[in-house]
Amino acid sequence: MKTRTTREKWFIAAFGTIVLAAYFSIAAIGNTDIYSLTRVLTGKNLGCNLQNIDLSGINKPETGLAGADLEYAVLSGANLRDSNFTGAFMRYANLSGADLQNAILRNAVLNSTNMTDVDLRGADLRGAYLVDADLTGALVTTAQLESTHTLVGATMPDGRQHK
């Protein structure tokens, strides 16, 4: 086993400090999951690529899709209750009529997503991005919506536009 020089040890310690500082900076602004950290550090989503996939009507509760890239995915009418979408990238996805009860959508990117008539009762939306999302008829509480990172331009469950 090679013994590291003082300079190498210093470099490793400095790099570790930078990574921890980045993590704590992200945590300070509300993104406390590893998926957000890897996206910030690498500029990439390290989850699976499921862009454009059509899973409409699928019955797969408790599915683990944390960090997945679901851009333009079709999940309309799907039963995905209790599933984990932490840090998932779901921009332009179609979730209309999906059952997402108790799902974890923490820090997920749901910009411009069709979420009409989606069931979000008990879902964790903390830190989620819902810019221009359509939540018309969605079953979701005001407290859940207030826990999101942003709702700019979103159509709220009652049909009004969020400013």
Contacts in CASP RR format, 6 or more apart in sequence:
PFRMAT RR
TARGET T0000
AUTHOR 0000-0000-0000
METHOD contacts of the structure
MODEL  1
MKTRTTREKWFIAAFGTIVLAAYFSIAAIGNTDIYSLTRVLTGKNLGCNL
QNIDLSGINKPETGLAGADLEYAVLSGANLRDSNFTGAFMRYANLSGADL
QNAILRNAVLNSTNMTDVDLRGADLRGAYLVDADLTGALVTTAQLESTHT
LVGATMPDGRQHK
4 12 0 8 1.000
19 41 0 8 1.000
22 37 0 8 1.000
22 40 0 8 1.000
22 41 0 8 1.000
23 37 0 8 1.000
26 32 0 8 1.000
26 36 0 8 1.000
26 37 0 8 1.000
26 40 0 8 1.000
30 127 0 8 1.000
30 149 0 8 1.000
31 37 0 8 1.000
31 40 0 8 1.000
31 107 0 8 1.000
31 127 0 8 1.000
32 107 0 8 1.000
33 86 0 8 1.000
33 87 0 8 1.000
33 106 0 8 1.000
33 107 0 8 1.000
35 45 0 8 1.000
35 46 0 8 1.000
35 47 0 8 1.000
35 66 0 8 1.000
35 67 0 8 1.000
35 86 0 8 1.000
35 87 0 8 1.000
35 88 0 8 1.000
35 107 0 8 1.000
36 87 0 8 1.000
36 107 0 8 1.000
38 44 0 8 1.000
38 45 0 8 1.000
38 46 0 8 1.000
39 45 0 8 1.000
39 46 0 8 1.000
39 87 0 8 1.000
45 67 0 8 1.000
45 68 0 8 1.000
45 69 0 8 1.000
45 89 0 8 1.000
46 67 0 8 1.000
47 66 0 8 1.000
47 67 0 8 1.000
47 68 0 8 1.000
47 69 0 8 1.000
48 65 0 8 1.000
48 67 0 8 1.000
48 68 0 8 1.000
48 69 0 8 1.000
49 68 0 8 1.000
49 69 0 8 1.000
50 65 0 8 1.000
50 68 0 8 1.000
50 69 0 8 1.000
50 70 0 8 1.000
50 73 0 8 1.000
51 69 0 8 1.000
51 70 0 8 1.000
51 71 0 8 1.000
51 72 0 8 1.000
51 73 0 8 1.000
52 71 0 8 1.000
52 72 0 8 1.000
52 73 0 8 1.000
53 70 0 8 1.000
53 73 0 8 1.000
53 74 0 8 1.000
54 73 0 8 1.000
54 74 0 8 1.000
55 73 0 8 1.000
55 74 0 8 1.000
55 75 0 8 1.000
55 78 0 8 1.000
56 74 0 8 1.000
56 75 0 8 1.000
56 76 0 8 1.000
56 77 0 8 1.000
56 78 0 8 1.000
56 94 0 8 1.000
57 75 0 8 1.000
57 76 0 8 1.000
57 77 0 8 1.000
57 78 0 8 1.000
57 79 0 8 1.000
58 75 0 8 1.000
58 78 0 8 1.000
58 79 0 8 1.000
58 80 0 8 1.000
59 78 0 8 1.000
59 79 0 8 1.000
60 78 0 8 1.000
60 79 0 8 1.000
60 80 0 8 1.000
60 83 0 8 1.000
61 79 0 8 1.000
61 80 0 8 1.000
61 81 0 8 1.000
61 82 0 8 1.000
61 83 0 8 1.000
62 81 0 8 1.000
62 82 0 8 1.000
62 83 0 8 1.000
63 80 0 8 1.000
63 83 0 8 1.000
63 84 0 8 1.000
64 83 0 8 1.000
64 84 0 8 1.000
64 85 0 8 1.000
65 83 0 8 1.000
65 84 0 8 1.000
65 85 0 8 1.000
65 88 0 8 1.000
66 84 0 8 1.000
66 85 0 8 1.000
66 86 0 8 1.000
66 87 0 8 1.000
66 88 0 8 1.000
66 104 0 8 1.000
67 85 0 8 1.000
67 86 0 8 1.000
67 87 0 8 1.000
67 88 0 8 1.000
67 89 0 8 1.000
68 85 0 8 1.000
68 88 0 8 1.000
68 89 0 8 1.000
69 88 0 8 1.000
69 89 0 8 1.000
70 85 0 8 1.000
70 88 0 8 1.000
70 89 0 8 1.000
70 90 0 8 1.000
70 93 0 8 1.000
71 89 0 8 1.000
71 90 0 8 1.000
71 91 0 8 1.000
71 92 0 8 1.000
71 93 0 8 1.000
72 91 0 8 1.000
72 92 0 8 1.000
72 93 0 8 1.000
73 90 0 8 1.000
73 93 0 8 1.000
73 94 0 8 1.000
74 93 0 8 1.000
74 94 0 8 1.000
75 93 0 8 1.000
75 94 0 8 1.000
75 95 0 8 1.000
75 98 0 8 1.000
76 94 0 8 1.000
76 95 0 8 1.000
76 96 0 8 1.000
76 97 0 8 1.000
76 98 0 8 1.000
76 114 0 8 1.000
77 96 0 8 1.000
77 97 0 8 1.000
77 98 0 8 1.000
77 99 0 8 1.000
78 95 0 8 1.000
78 98 0 8 1.000
78 99 0 8 1.000
79 98 0 8 1.000
79 99 0 8 1.000
80 98 0 8 1.000
80 99 0 8 1.000
80 100 0 8 1.000
80 103 0 8 1.000
81 99 0 8 1.000
81 100 0 8 1.000
81 101 0 8 1.000
81 102 0 8 1.000
81 103 0 8 1.000
81 119 0 8 1.000
82 101 0 8 1.000
82 102 0 8 1.000
82 103 0 8 1.000
83 100 0 8 1.000
83 103 0 8 1.000
83 104 0 8 1.000
84 103 0 8 1.000
84 104 0 8 1.000
85 103 0 8 1.000
85 104 0 8 1.000
85 105 0 8 1.000
85 108 0 8 1.000
86 104 0 8 1.000
86 105 0 8 1.000
86 106 0 8 1.000
86 107 0 8 1.000
86 108 0 8 1.000
87 106 0 8 1.000
87 107 0 8 1.000
87 108 0 8 1.000
87 109 0 8 1.000
88 105 0 8 1.000
88 108 0 8 1.000
88 109 0 8 1.000
89 108 0 8 1.000
89 109 0 8 1.000
90 108 0 8 1.000
90 109 0 8 1.000
90 110 0 8 1.000
90 113 0 8 1.000
91 109 0 8 1.000
91 110 0 8 1.000
91 111 0 8 1.000
91 112 0 8 1.000
91 113 0 8 1.000
92 111 0 8 1.000
92 112 0 8 1.000
92 113 0 8 1.000
93 110 0 8 1.000
93 113 0 8 1.000
93 114 0 8 1.000
94 113 0 8 1.000
94 114 0 8 1.000
95 110 0 8 1.000
95 113 0 8 1.000
95 114 0 8 1.000
95 115 0 8 1.000
95 118 0 8 1.000
96 114 0 8 1.000
96 115 0 8 1.000
96 116 0 8 1.000
96 117 0 8 1.000
96 118 0 8 1.000
97 116 0 8 1.000
97 117 0 8 1.000
97 118 0 8 1.000
97 119 0 8 1.000
98 115 0 8 1.000
98 118 0 8 1.000
98 119 0 8 1.000
99 118 0 8 1.000
99 119 0 8 1.000
100 118 0 8 1.000
100 119 0 8 1.000
100 120 0 8 1.000
100 123 0 8 1.000
101 119 0 8 1.000
101 120 0 8 1.000
101 121 0 8 1.000
101 122 0 8 1.000
101 123 0 8 1.000
102 121 0 8 1.000
102 122 0 8 1.000
102 123 0 8 1.000
103 120 0 8 1.000
103 123 0 8 1.000
103 124 0 8 1.000
104 123 0 8 1.000
104 124 0 8 1.000
105 120 0 8 1.000
105 123 0 8 1.000
105 124 0 8 1.000
105 125 0 8 1.000
105 128 0 8 1.000
106 124 0 8 1.000
106 125 0 8 1.000
106 126 0 8 1.000
106 127 0 8 1.000
106 128 0 8 1.000
107 126 0 8 1.000
107 127 0 8 1.000
107 128 0 8 1.000
107 129 0 8 1.000
107 149 0 8 1.000
108 128 0 8 1.000
108 129 0 8 1.000
109 128 0 8 1.000
109 129 0 8 1.000
110 128 0 8 1.000
110 129 0 8 1.000
110 130 0 8 1.000
110 133 0 8 1.000
111 129 0 8 1.000
111 130 0 8 1.000
111 131 0 8 1.000
111 132 0 8 1.000
111 133 0 8 1.000
112 131 0 8 1.000
112 132 0 8 1.000
112 133 0 8 1.000
113 130 0 8 1.000
113 133 0 8 1.000
113 134 0 8 1.000
114 133 0 8 1.000
114 134 0 8 1.000
115 130 0 8 1.000
115 133 0 8 1.000
115 134 0 8 1.000
115 135 0 8 1.000
115 138 0 8 1.000
116 134 0 8 1.000
116 135 0 8 1.000
116 136 0 8 1.000
116 137 0 8 1.000
116 138 0 8 1.000
117 136 0 8 1.000
117 137 0 8 1.000
117 138 0 8 1.000
118 135 0 8 1.000
118 138 0 8 1.000
118 139 0 8 1.000
118 140 0 8 1.000
119 138 0 8 1.000
119 139 0 8 1.000
120 138 0 8 1.000
120 139 0 8 1.000
120 140 0 8 1.000
120 144 0 8 1.000
121 139 0 8 1.000
121 140 0 8 1.000
121 141 0 8 1.000
122 141 0 8 1.000
122 144 0 8 1.000
123 140 0 8 1.000
123 144 0 8 1.000
124 147 0 8 1.000
125 140 0 8 1.000
125 144 0 8 1.000
125 145 0 8 1.000
125 147 0 8 1.000
125 148 0 8 1.000
126 147 0 8 1.000
126 148 0 8 1.000
127 147 0 8 1.000
127 148 0 8 1.000
127 149 0 8 1.000
128 148 0 8 1.000
128 149 0 8 1.000
129 148 0 8 1.000
129 149 0 8 1.000
129 150 0 8 1.000
130 148 0 8 1.000
130 150 0 8 1.000
130 151 0 8 1.000
130 154 0 8 1.000
131 150 0 8 1.000
131 151 0 8 1.000
131 152 0 8 1.000
131 153 0 8 1.000
131 154 0 8 1.000
132 152 0 8 1.000
132 153 0 8 1.000
132 154 0 8 1.000
133 151 0 8 1.000
133 154 0 8 1.000
133 155 0 8 1.000
134 154 0 8 1.000
134 155 0 8 1.000
135 145 0 8 1.000
135 154 0 8 1.000
135 155 0 8 1.000
135 156 0 8 1.000
135 157 0 8 1.000
136 155 0 8 1.000
136 156 0 8 1.000
136 157 0 8 1.000
136 159 0 8 1.000
137 157 0 8 1.000
137 158 0 8 1.000
137 159 0 8 1.000
138 157 0 8 1.000
139 157 0 8 1.000
140 157 0 8 1.000
145 151 0 8 1.000
145 156 0 8 1.000
151 162 0 8 1.000
152 162 0 8 1.000
152 163 0 8 1.000
153 161 0 8 1.000
153 162 0 8 1.000
153 163 0 8 1.000
154 161 0 8 1.000
154 162 0 8 1.000
155 161 0 8 1.000
155 162 0 8 1.000
156 162 0 8 1.000
END
